[in-house]
């Protein structure tokens, strides 16, 4: 295959993975990734991001983390999108500690989280009633000059409510 043909094929496969992900069909998305390897088409970081997102939407956080390990094993550089998708998968799986470790990994990789990344981490903490962690994440957002939005605030309030710490949500 020529370089142009391979790039076209990578885009086609990536698009299929993303579309299966949007349809919450994570098995089909991972099937496309498997076919891609069989066809000797090398996935790029965008392809892997789409696969991680598909797993997140399918609430399969373990599979998302497996794909992230493949990214790391292949010496590809995870992007903010990669980490955001992995954090979102952790949030859906109630894996707040893993979500926070990915936030820390972003710092190590010199990547700045955006509001979507922070919201996914805050949601992971909220689902596990880690109200103190939500406050810490809101403070980190301020330090990184990332403005919290309604999702950030609602998740923090929900975490406080779950732990009967409503007075902290008012402060």
NORDAGI-V256106 format. One record per helix or strand of 3 or more residues. SS is the DSSP state (~ for helix, > for strand). FROM is the first residue (numbers start at 0). LEN is the number of residues. If there is no record, write none. Layout:
# NORDAGI-V256106
ss:SS from:FROM len:LEN
ss:SS from:FROM len:LEN
This chain:
# NORDAGI-V256106
ss:~ from:2 len:20
ss:~ from:25 len:13
ss:~ from:44 len:13
ss:~ from:60 len:13
ss:~ from:79 len:13
ss:~ from:95 len:13
ss:~ from:114 len:13
ss:~ from:130 len:13
ss:~ from:149 len:13
ss:~ from:165 len:5
